[in-house]
Amino acid sequence: MFRIFTFVFLYFPIFMCAFTDNECYVKSNDYFYHEGDVTIGALFPLHILYTGNTLTDQSFPYNFQDYHIQYKFKNYLFVLALVFAIEEINRNPDLLPNITIGYDIYNIPFTEKNILYSAFLWRTGISHPLPNCDCGHKRTSPAVLTGPSWSASAHIGTFLQLYKIPQLTFGPFDSILNDRAQFNSLYQMAPEDTSLPFAIVFLLLHFSWSWVGLILPDDHRGTQILSDLRENMESHGICIAFLKMISGTWNAFSNALWKSMEKIEESSANVIVIYGDIISVQGLMLHITQLLVTWKVWVLNSSWDVDSHSDYFMVESFHGSLIFSYHHEEMVEFMNFVQTVNPYKYPEDNYLPKFWHLFFKCSFSKFDCQLLENCQPNASLDLLPRHLFDPAMSEEGYNIYNAVYAVAYSLHEMNLQQIQTQPYANGEEMAFSPWQLHPFLKNTIMKSHVRGDTVTHGGRNLDAQYDILNFWNFPSGLGLKVKVGTYSLSAQHSLHFSICEQMIQWPIGFTKIPQSVCSESCRPGFRKAAQEGKAVCCFDCIPCANNEISNETDMEQCVQCPESHYANSEKNHCLQKSVSFLAYEEPLGMALTIIALCFTLLTAVVLVVFVKHRDTPIVKANNRTLSYILLLTLFISFLSSLLFIGQPNTTTCILQQTAVGILFTVALSTVLAKAITVVIAFKATVPARMVRWLMVSRAPNFIIPICTLIQLIICGIWLVTSPPFIDLDTHAEHGHIIIVCNMGSTVAFHTVLGYLCSLALGSYTMAFLSRNLPDTFNEAKFLSFSMQIFFCVWITFLPVYHSTKGKVMVAMEVFCILASNIALLGLIFTPKCYIILLRPEKNSYLGVRHKII
């Protein structure tokens, strides 16, 4: 409660400023003067006149009856900087010895129609001046200071150009005023702010602000800064959320300004850059203050003071703003000087009494408007609240200080030259015309004899240095500008940017570093996808495709992982794939191995049974040699399936397909020979010459080598042209590289398989033809069944083989091999083993010719 009372008390003078009716307070001259051998003219905007009800004066049609006065107390720092510099020069015995400098200060209004009045008044010295008359005006004025508005300096410069009077402007640098053809008597003390766009962009990049609004003056300066900012922002991926060009004629109550502010408040951009001077955007600043926009970060240039628009609330729109100010050395002596300033020390100053009356409760004499001796003791400007008056030297004040020193050094050089050529006698005043100062002034500014160490060339600054200030104004009225960073661009030190985030106070609406983006950053694992018809900063986040990653934020494209790696589930890192194959230790490999070994053992048992009962009719009935060959082939074929299990190598890859092809060829050709043998056996009673020849010549036994030879030729061509080889399957299983055997030539592989199927079909046909021949030991039905299963297994194998990959594909081929072998073993030899072992009574010669019922 005490704090609130304190700040209300500090604001009380502002209310007084608006409603006081003291005649001495509202009475003000437009100029004041301090004597000197030479006087420096100064045209400063110190107060303005405004009308309330716009009542026209009857005597003067273009004037009003109800004029009110408003003092610009912050601009009074211009006067203090001028006085401080002059007093410091006058105390210096080495600079302009025996010559004192005075000042001649005039107020210039903010309205352009009355600007030249003060210039005429300064030039002529009479209240109703005539352009070519200087009656009664004997003061020697070598130069005039103007500013801070570029437009005021331009208007006054046009007038001073007629007399070739040197004009030094202390406002922000302006390209129009730098036109030597139009203003060859004008010198700008402020450095050119060509590096300001770079400094702003570096600040935006530091905080990752990519969605930024711009508010610029609608004039040549706004157009130039827009061009520079747009170029630098686009090259660094920063987008302009909105652009508002503010006319200097808009005041705080302008309808156009209200409409613009509605769009600004609704914008998703949390950071807004405002560039301008005290004239071009003063209506905007006051309007923002009235709206209490506390959820935006304002990035400002220091051509005007944000705290000059303070309101009466605890919160403040511009608290937390970041301000770029030209770097200049601290002027401790100036702050000490401000503490000593009072109306009694400078009686000619008609503005200081207004301060003392308004802030320190001093009263005026009713007769002569002089201050009475009833003021607060130890009153000083340094005691005023910082939002009303900051005793530190401002940027404009520093330019004024340098301008005064530039004039003093120029006068000193010109004085030395005059003494050497034609010394004046008897202590006469320094006699010269203002135009004679130009060459000395130009040389002085180029040599930079002023206090700062800024080096200039042709009126332009080479070493641009900015202080980044943070505006602390919570509670409202604190009015502190705290240095939180620096930016410099010079040939000697290259680029330097630094900022202390811990010192920054952000606007009330933010508890941490604000974000200002059109779209949230795409985290790793996603990529940016532009939104159609919107700025590049507006995008959607799309997940990376399979086996692609993005390991940084806001990546334009995802990166494909190498074949030996795979993307993790978050798709932000590539992981090394593990090598895999159909191993014996795996459940699937172990199961297939056990099945193959079991049936291998079973085949060996069947072979032993057949050898042991080799002389029985059922063994001899269908050519026991073929049975032995078939059993041995099945025995080896069961074992050959183990070539597919375990880590492949070149040898196993070659043996896998060729061994299976040749073994199955032998097995199927044996079945074909057995089928033919059955047919011949049951045709033995037919007295045909051909049948007898087949029985005598044992022609069926030649089927096996002939069929096998054909398969050997096919396999030989395969191995010569495109043999199988070791291959790495990186896509079959996620996160694994499967070592498999590549077929090499798929045509050869399918030829081998097709040849086997044709043998199976031939065997099936022969067995099918003899299926109904009467005999107890006729195995034609079993041969046909086994060939049907063999044919179905391998026909089904083809589509399944091509639709699977990796270990499943290998396991599928092993399964087909085992299934085919089991079909041959089970359907051909199981019935015979049943008779041999369990029904030996059927295993007799009687059953060969006559069927047992």
GIZI-V114183 format. One record per residue. RES is the residue in one small letter. PSI is psi in degrees with one decimal (NA if undefined). BURIAL is + if it has 9 or more other ideal C-beta (glycine too) atoms within 8 Angstrom, else -. Layout:
res/psi/burial
RES/PSI/BURIAL
RES/PSI/BURIAL
//
This chain:
res/psi/burial
m/-39.1/-
f/-40.5/-
r/-41.7/-
i/-43.6/+
f/-39.3/-
t/-45.2/-
f/-32.7/+
v/-38.2/+
f/-39.3/-
l/-29.1/+
y/-12.0/+
f/-38.4/-
p/-28.7/+
i/-39.9/+
f/-39.6/-
m/-37.8/+
c/-32.8/+
a/-30.2/-
f/-1.6/-
t/141.2/+
d/18.9/-
n/124.9/-
e/-36.2/-
c/-32.1/+
y/-41.8/+
v/-8.6/+
k/124.8/-
s/136.3/+
n/157.2/-
d/3.3/-
y/161.2/+
f/161.1/+
y/144.1/+
h/129.2/+
e/147.5/-
g/163.0/+
d/-39.6/+
v/146.5/+
t/137.9/+
i/122.8/+
g/145.4/+
a/127.1/+
l/101.2/+
f/145.0/+
p/93.8/+
l/-28.5/+
h/159.0/+
i/157.2/+
l/135.9/+
y/160.6/-
t/146.4/+
g/-62.2/-
n/4.8/-
t/53.1/-
l/119.1/-
t/136.5/-
d/136.2/+
q/-32.2/-
s/-36.1/-
f/101.3/-
p/-28.3/-
y/6.9/-
n/172.4/+
f/156.4/+
q/-35.2/-
d/61.6/+
y/140.8/+
h/152.9/+
i/141.3/+
q/119.5/+
y/137.3/+
k/82.5/+
f/-31.0/-
k/-30.1/+
n/-12.4/+
y/-16.2/+
l/-27.2/+
f/-43.4/+
v/-44.7/+
l/-40.1/+
a/-39.2/+
l/-48.5/+
v/-42.3/+
f/-46.0/+
a/-41.7/+
i/-44.5/+
e/-37.8/+
e/-38.4/+
i/-42.3/+
n/-25.2/+
r/-12.3/-
n/112.2/-
p/-16.5/-
d/-10.1/-
l/118.6/+
l/58.7/+
p/143.1/-
n/12.9/-
i/128.6/+
t/149.5/+
i/133.9/+
g/-174.9/+
y/150.8/+
d/99.0/+
i/129.6/+
y/144.5/+
n/137.4/+
i/135.9/+
p/166.1/+
f/-19.8/-
t/134.0/-
e/-25.2/-
k/-21.3/-
n/6.4/+
i/-44.1/+
l/-14.0/+
y/-46.1/+
s/-36.4/+
a/-42.6/+
f/-42.0/+
l/-42.0/+
w/-39.2/+
r/-39.3/+
t/-32.1/+
g/9.7/+
i/152.3/+
s/-28.7/-
h/79.6/-
p/150.1/+
l/142.5/-
p/-38.8/-
n/22.3/-
c/130.9/-
d/43.4/-
c/127.9/-
g/1.7/-
h/100.1/+
k/1.3/-
r/140.1/+
t/116.3/+
s/108.8/+
p/-22.1/+
a/165.5/+
v/135.7/+
l/132.3/+
t/159.3/+
g/-174.5/+
p/-9.0/+
s/133.7/+
w/-34.0/+
s/-40.4/+
a/-42.4/+
s/-35.7/+
a/-43.9/+
h/-46.3/+
i/-36.9/+
g/-35.2/+
t/-38.2/-
f/-46.5/+
l/-23.7/+
q/-30.1/+
l/-31.2/-
y/1.8/-
k/36.0/+
i/127.0/+
p/133.4/+
q/126.1/+
l/121.8/+
t/139.4/+
f/3.8/+
g/-175.5/+
p/151.5/+
f/139.2/+
d/133.7/+
s/-32.6/+
i/-43.3/+
l/-16.9/+
n/1.0/+
d/103.7/-
r/-24.5/-
a/-32.5/-
q/-33.7/-
f/72.9/+
n/-0.3/-
s/8.4/+
l/137.9/+
y/129.0/+
q/125.3/+
m/-24.8/+
a/140.8/+
p/156.4/+
e/134.7/-
d/45.9/+
t/-24.1/-
s/-2.1/+
l/-42.8/+
p/-38.1/+
f/-43.1/+
a/-42.3/+
i/-43.9/+
v/-39.1/+
f/-38.2/+
l/-43.8/+
l/-41.3/+
l/-36.5/+
h/-40.0/-
f/7.5/+
s/40.6/-
w/106.9/+
s/-0.5/+
w/97.6/+
v/138.1/+
g/150.9/+
l/131.8/+
i/115.4/+
l/155.8/+
p/144.1/+
d/68.6/-
d/-169.2/-
h/-31.4/-
r/-41.9/+
g/-38.9/+
t/-40.4/-
q/-46.5/+
i/-32.3/+
l/-43.7/+
s/-45.3/-
d/-43.1/+
l/-44.1/+
r/-42.8/+
e/-46.3/+
n/-36.6/+
m/-44.0/+
e/-37.0/-
s/-17.8/-
h/14.8/+
g/25.0/-
i/132.9/+
c/151.8/+
i/112.4/+
a/-41.8/+
f/159.2/+
l/123.3/-
k/121.9/+
m/114.8/-
i/126.6/+
s/141.8/-
g/-15.6/+
t/-8.0/-
w/129.5/+
n/-176.5/-
a/-17.9/+
f/14.7/-
s/135.8/+
n/-39.6/-
a/-36.6/-
l/-38.0/+
w/-44.6/+
k/-39.4/-
s/-40.3/+
m/-30.6/+
e/-43.2/-
k/-35.9/+
i/-43.3/+
e/-36.1/-
e/-11.4/-
s/146.0/+
s/-7.6/-
a/123.1/+
n/-9.7/+
v/129.0/+
i/128.0/+
v/126.4/+
i/124.3/+
y/133.2/+
g/178.0/+
d/-176.0/+
i/-21.1/+
i/-46.2/+
s/-29.3/+
v/19.6/+
q/-35.1/+
g/-40.2/+
l/-45.5/+
m/-43.9/+
l/-37.3/+
h/-42.8/+
i/-39.2/+
t/-41.4/+
q/-31.0/-
l/-13.7/+
l/58.5/+
v/93.3/+
t/7.3/+
w/22.0/-
k/145.8/+
v/119.9/+
w/126.9/+
v/118.1/+
l/157.3/+
n/161.1/+
s/23.8/+
s/-4.5/+
w/167.1/+
d/121.8/-
v/-29.3/+
d/2.9/+
s/-6.6/+
h/33.0/+
s/146.7/+
d/-161.5/+
y/18.8/-
f/162.9/-
m/-41.5/-
v/162.8/+
e/140.4/+
s/-36.3/+
f/7.6/+
h/132.1/+
g/2.1/+
s/154.3/+
l/128.3/+
i/133.0/+
f/121.5/+
s/137.8/+
y/134.7/+
h/132.8/-
h/156.7/-
e/153.2/-
e/137.2/-
m/79.8/+
v/-35.4/-
e/-32.8/-
f/-42.0/+
m/-37.0/+
n/-36.8/-
f/-41.3/+
v/-35.1/+
q/-24.4/+
t/-8.1/-
v/132.4/+
n/164.5/+
p/-25.1/+
y/-26.4/-
k/-31.1/-
y/77.2/+
p/-24.4/-
e/-17.6/-
d/115.9/+
n/7.9/+
y/-32.8/+
l/-39.8/+
p/-31.8/+
k/-39.9/+
f/-50.1/+
w/-35.1/+
h/-40.6/+
l/-40.3/+
f/-25.7/+
f/17.6/+
k/29.9/-
c/147.9/+
s/156.3/-
f/149.8/+
s/136.3/+
k/-13.1/-
f/-50.1/-
d/9.8/-
c/30.7/+
q/147.0/-
l/137.8/+
l/165.7/+
e/48.7/-
n/29.5/-
c/168.0/+
q/139.9/-
p/149.1/-
n/31.7/-
a/138.0/+
s/149.0/+
l/-23.5/+
d/-17.6/-
l/-8.3/-
l/150.9/+
p/144.9/-
r/-25.8/+
h/-15.0/+
l/-37.4/+
f/117.4/+
d/116.9/+
p/-12.5/+
a/147.6/-
m/126.5/+
s/176.1/+
e/-43.1/+
e/-38.9/+
g/-38.3/+
y/-37.4/+
n/-37.7/+
i/-44.1/+
y/-46.5/+
n/-36.8/+
a/-42.9/+
v/-43.3/+
y/-35.5/+
a/-42.4/+
v/-42.4/+
a/-45.4/+
y/-36.5/+
s/-43.4/+
l/-37.5/+
h/-45.5/+
e/-42.6/+
m/-36.8/+
n/-42.3/+
l/-39.8/-
q/-39.8/-
q/-38.0/+
i/-37.4/-
q/-30.9/-
t/-50.8/-
q/82.1/-
p/133.7/-
y/148.4/-
a/167.3/-
n/27.4/-
g/26.3/-
e/155.4/-
e/156.6/-
m/121.4/+
a/121.2/-
f/164.6/+
s/145.8/-
p/-34.2/+
w/-22.4/+
q/-15.8/-
l/-16.2/+
h/-52.6/+
p/-36.2/-
f/-39.0/+
l/-41.9/+
k/-42.5/+
n/-38.1/+
t/-44.4/+
i/-38.9/+
m/-35.5/+
k/-13.6/-
s/64.1/+
h/0.5/-
v/175.5/+
r/-39.3/-
g/158.7/+
d/24.7/-
t/129.2/+
v/130.0/-
t/158.1/+
h/114.1/-
g/30.8/-
g/6.1/-
r/147.4/-
n/132.9/+
l/-39.4/+
d/91.4/+
a/121.5/+
q/132.2/+
y/142.3/+
d/134.6/+
i/114.9/+
l/143.9/+
n/125.6/+
f/113.9/+
w/114.5/+
n/42.2/+
f/120.8/+
p/155.1/+
s/131.8/+
g/-14.1/+
l/-49.2/+
g/40.6/+
l/141.1/-
k/108.6/+
v/128.5/-
k/121.2/+
v/-4.6/+
g/173.6/+
t/155.7/+
y/130.5/+
s/145.1/+
l/108.9/+
s/159.9/+
a/-29.6/-
q/-44.1/-
h/7.8/-
s/-136.8/-
l/135.1/-
h/126.4/+
f/128.5/+
s/147.9/-
i/143.2/+
c/102.3/-
e/-29.9/-
q/-24.6/-
m/-12.5/-
i/131.0/+
q/123.5/-
w/164.5/+
p/161.2/+
i/-30.1/+
g/-2.1/-
f/136.2/+
t/-9.0/-
k/-175.2/-
i/122.7/-
p/154.0/+
q/143.9/-
s/87.6/+
v/151.5/+
c/-38.0/+
s/143.6/+
e/147.2/-
s/142.1/-
c/117.8/+
r/165.7/-
p/139.8/+
g/-7.3/+
f/161.6/+
r/159.6/+
k/139.8/+
a/117.4/-
a/142.9/-
q/128.8/+
e/131.9/-
g/6.4/-
k/171.6/-
a/161.0/-
v/-20.1/-
c/-10.1/+
c/118.9/+
f/165.4/+
d/155.4/-
c/117.4/+
i/131.7/-
p/146.2/-
c/149.4/+
a/175.0/-
n/135.4/-
n/25.2/-
e/149.8/+
i/160.7/+
s/117.8/+
n/10.6/-
e/163.9/-
t/148.5/-
d/43.5/-
m/138.6/+
e/-39.4/-
q/147.4/-
c/156.1/+
v/132.2/+
q/131.8/-
c/147.3/+
p/163.9/-
e/-28.7/-
s/0.7/-
h/167.2/+
y/155.3/+
a/137.4/+
n/176.7/+
s/-30.8/-
e/-10.5/-
k/41.2/+
n/5.5/+
h/140.9/-
c/127.1/+
l/148.0/+
q/129.9/-
k/144.2/+
s/142.7/-
v/133.9/-
s/154.7/+
f/171.3/+
l/93.5/+
a/160.4/+
y/-28.7/-
e/-20.9/-
e/152.1/+
p/-42.6/-
l/-45.3/+
g/-39.2/+
m/-41.4/+
a/-44.9/-
l/-37.5/+
t/-45.2/+
i/-42.4/-
i/-45.3/+
a/-43.3/+
l/-39.0/+
c/-45.7/-
f/-25.9/+
t/-45.5/+
l/-41.5/-
l/-39.3/+
t/-41.0/+
a/-39.1/+
v/-43.9/-
v/-42.5/+
l/-41.0/+
v/-41.5/-
v/-44.6/+
f/-38.6/+
v/-41.3/-
k/-35.2/-
h/38.0/+
r/-22.6/+
d/3.7/-
t/155.3/+
p/-38.1/+
i/-29.8/+
v/-41.1/+
k/-16.4/-
a/-35.9/+
n/39.9/+
n/89.2/+
r/-26.2/+
t/-41.8/-
l/-35.6/+
s/-42.6/+
y/-44.9/+
i/-42.7/+
l/-42.1/+
l/-43.5/+
l/-39.1/+
t/-42.7/+
l/-37.9/+
f/-48.8/+
i/-36.0/+
s/-39.9/+
f/-42.6/+
l/-31.9/+
s/-22.3/+
s/-21.9/+
l/-15.2/+
l/-22.6/+
f/-11.6/+
i/141.0/+
g/173.3/+
q/123.3/-
p/153.0/+
n/179.5/-
t/-41.4/-
t/-49.2/-
t/-33.6/+
c/-40.4/+
i/-40.9/+
l/-30.6/+
q/-60.1/+
q/-39.7/+
t/-41.6/+
a/-45.4/+
v/-43.6/+
g/-44.7/+
i/-43.4/+
l/-43.6/+
f/-31.0/+
t/-44.6/+
v/-44.2/+
a/-46.2/+
l/-39.1/+
s/-31.7/+
t/-43.5/+
v/-42.5/+
l/-42.4/+
a/-39.9/+
k/-39.7/+
a/-41.7/+
i/-36.9/+
t/-40.6/+
v/-43.2/+
v/-45.1/+
i/-38.3/+
a/-40.1/+
f/-5.1/+
k/11.1/+
a/-28.4/-
t/-6.1/-
v/122.1/-
p/66.7/-
a/139.4/-
r/-40.4/-
m/-43.2/-
v/-43.3/+
r/-39.5/+
w/-40.3/+
l/-39.7/+
m/-40.4/+
v/-43.4/-
s/-10.3/-
r/46.6/-
a/-37.1/-
p/-26.3/+
n/-18.0/+
f/-9.9/-
i/-41.1/+
i/-54.9/+
p/-35.5/-
i/-48.5/+
c/-40.6/+
t/-38.5/+
l/-41.8/-
i/-43.6/+
q/-36.8/+
l/-38.9/+
i/-44.7/-
i/-45.6/+
c/-35.9/+
g/-45.1/-
i/-40.0/+
w/-48.1/+
l/-29.4/+
v/-42.0/-
t/-55.3/-
s/82.8/-
p/160.6/+
p/153.0/+
f/165.8/+
i/134.0/+
d/155.5/-
l/118.9/+
d/106.5/+
t/-2.2/+
h/-12.8/-
a/-44.3/+
e/135.0/-
h/126.9/-
g/7.5/-
h/147.2/+
i/112.3/+
i/126.8/+
i/117.6/+
v/167.3/+
c/119.8/+
n/137.9/+
m/-17.4/+
g/-93.8/+
s/111.6/+
t/-28.3/-
v/-44.6/-
a/-41.1/+
f/-46.4/+
h/-26.8/+
t/-45.3/+
v/-46.5/+
l/-39.1/+
g/-36.8/-
y/-40.3/+
l/-41.5/+
c/-35.5/+
s/-39.2/-
l/-41.9/+
a/-40.6/+
l/-39.7/+
g/-43.7/+
s/-41.7/+
y/-40.1/+
t/-46.1/-
m/-41.9/+
a/-34.9/+
f/-36.9/+
l/-27.9/-
s/16.9/+
r/-27.0/+
n/7.3/-
l/131.7/+
p/121.1/-
d/151.2/+
t/-37.0/-
f/23.4/+
n/113.1/+
e/12.9/+
a/-39.9/+
k/-43.3/+
f/-35.3/+
l/-41.8/+
s/-40.4/+
f/-44.3/+
s/-37.6/+
m/-34.4/+
q/-47.7/+
i/-44.1/+
f/-46.1/+
f/-44.1/+
c/-40.8/-
v/-48.1/+
w/-25.3/+
i/-39.7/-
t/-31.1/-
f/-37.4/+
l/-54.8/+
p/-36.6/-
v/-39.0/+
y/-40.1/+
h/-11.5/-
s/-3.8/-
t/162.6/+
k/165.1/-
g/-141.0/+
k/-30.5/+
v/-38.8/+
m/-42.5/+
v/-44.7/+
a/-35.3/+
m/-40.9/+
e/-39.7/+
v/-41.9/+
f/-40.9/+
c/-39.3/+
i/-47.5/+
l/-40.8/+
a/-42.0/+
s/-44.3/+
n/-41.3/+
i/-37.3/+
a/-44.2/+
l/-44.9/+
l/-45.6/+
g/-45.7/+
l/-28.3/+
i/-42.1/+
f/-19.0/+
t/-45.1/+
p/-36.0/+
k/-42.0/+
c/-33.3/+
y/-45.3/+
i/-41.8/+
i/-44.5/+
l/-35.4/-
l/-26.1/-
r/61.4/-
p/-22.3/-
e/-23.4/-
k/-13.1/+
n/72.8/+
s/163.2/-
y/-24.2/-
l/-30.0/-
g/-2.7/+
v/-40.8/+
r/-29.4/-
h/132.6/-
k/132.4/-
i/125.4/-
i/NA/-
//
